[in-house]
Amino acid sequence: MVALTILTMVLLATVTGMRTLGNTQVSIERATSRVDEIRTVSEFLRDLMESTIVGGKGGLTMGGGAREATYFRLSEGAVEWKTNILFGEAYGGAHVVRIAKEGDQLVLRWLEPSTARPDAELWAQAPARTLVSEIQEFSVAVREQYWLDWQQDRKESATAPALLRLQIKSSGRFWPDLIMQVQR
């Protein structure tokens, strides 16, 4: 009887330990998946920002062609800029991109650059990729100069700001603020 009681206690401790180990593994995989998503999206957005096309109207490049004008526009819950996209065979080269919260998703849209400023109807028809699902909050702010305060409303300007900050909350948790230097 004593041996049976001791064996039962050992088995109970083993089963409890295995269950705890399984729960820990699931939690670690969830956290790792979240960190991978944050890292992947952050690196992609930083690469897009580093590839920003800057220039003034009418200027010349070393190749003798006209420089493309800088384009950077901020609106509530969205940011647009001209950049070089380097993904897919059909979408390489200069494009105007838009990162915005659409429903419960953070979506990247892109258009061929043109002289007209893209409007909501044009953006709705643009090709898109979902960057992050289950978004509860998304806000965009800029600093015109490094020493100035963050602004969430920015009037159109011929120059790009110094810094861009994206704040994202998905799946009930805030991401670390994504602060990127804007090419000028």
N, C-alpha and C positions, 0 to 999 in steps of 0.2 A: 504494500500500500504506500509506504514512504517513497520507494523507488518510482512508482507510478506518479506520485505527486511532484517529485523532483523533475521527472521527464516532461510532465505537462507544463511546469513552469519554464523549463528550458525551451520547449517548443513555442510557448506563448511569447517569450522574449524574442525568439528568432523570427517569428511571423511579424511581430510588431516592428522589429528592426528592418525587415525586408520592405514592409509597407512604407515606413518612413524614408527609406532609401529610394523607393520608387517615386514617392511624392517629391522628394528633393530633386531627382533627375528631371521630372516634368517641369518643375519651377526653374531649374537651371536652363533647360532647353527653351522655355518661354522667354527668359531674360536674354539669352544669347540671340535668339531670333529678333527680339526688339532692338538690341544693340546693333546687329547686322543691318537691319532696316534703316536705322538712323544713320549709320556710317555710310551705307551705299547711297542713300538719297542726298546726304550732305556732300559727299565727294562729287556726285553728279552735278549738283547745283553749283558747287565751287568751280568745277571745270567749265560749266557754261558761263559763269561770271568772269572767269579768267580769259575767256575767249570773246569777250565783249568787243564789238566793233566800234572804234572811236574815230572821229575825224570831223572836219569842218566842211561845210558845203563849198564846193569849188576848188578845194585844195588838191594838190597832186601827190601821188605816192611815188616811191622809187621806180615803179614799173611804168610810170607815165600816165596811168589812168586817174580818173577823178576819185577822190576819197569819199567814202560814204559818210553821211552825216550821223552823228551820235543820236541814238534814240533811247530814251529811258522814260518810262511813264509809270506813275504810282497811282493806284486807286484803292478804294476800300476793299481789302481782302484779295488784292491782285497786284502783280508787278509785271511789267513788260519791258523788254530790252532787245536790242539787235545783237546777235552773236553768231558764231560759227558752230553749227551742229555737226558732230562727227559720228552719228550713228545711222546704220541702215544704208543700203545702196541708193534708195530713192530720196533720202533726206540729208545728204551731205552738203556743206557750204553755208553761206550766209542766210540767216532766217531771223524773223522777229519771233521771239518766244514769249509766252505768257504763263505764269504760275499763278493759279487761283484756286480757291475753295469752291467746288461745285457739288452741292448737296453735302454728302458726308465723305467726299474724296478731295484730295489735293491733286490737281490735274495740270499736266504740262501740255500746252498747245503751241503749234508753230505754223507760221505763214511765210510765204515768199516775201522778201522785202519789196515795198512799192513806195510811191511818193505819198499815197494817202495814208492817214492814220487809221489803223484797224478799229472798227466799231464792234459792238456786242454781237450784231448779226453775223459779221464776218468771222469773229472768234468762235461762234457756235458751230460754224461749218468747218472749222479747221481740224486737221488731224490731231489726235490726242492720245496721251498715255497717262494712266493713273500712276502717281508717284507713291501716295500713301492712302490707305483706306481707313475708315472709321475716324474721320477728323471731326473733332468737336469745335476747335478754335484754330483760326489762322489769322495772324496779323502781320503787317509789313510796316516797317519804319525806316527812315533814312537819316543820315547825318550829312548835311551839305559840306561841312568841313569837319575834320577829326575832333576839334575842340568844342564844337557846338552840340546842343542837345538833340535827342532823337525827335523826329517829327513824323506823325502818321498821315498828315495831309500835306501834300506837296503840290505846288503849282507847276505847270509845265515849264521846263527850262531848257535852254540850248546845251547845258552842260549836265553831265551825270553827277550824282552825289558822291561823296567820298566813301561812305559805308552804307551797306544794306543789312537790316536785321529782320530775320524771319522768326516768328514765334509760333510753334505748333503744339497742339494738344491732340493726341490721338489715343484711342483705347483707354480713355480716362486718365492719361498721364501726360505731363508736359515734357517735351523734348528740351534738351539744352538749347539756349538761344543760338541760332545760326547767324553769325556775323561775318559778312564777306566784304572785302575791299572791292570797290567798283573801279574798273579800268577807266582811265581818263585820257 
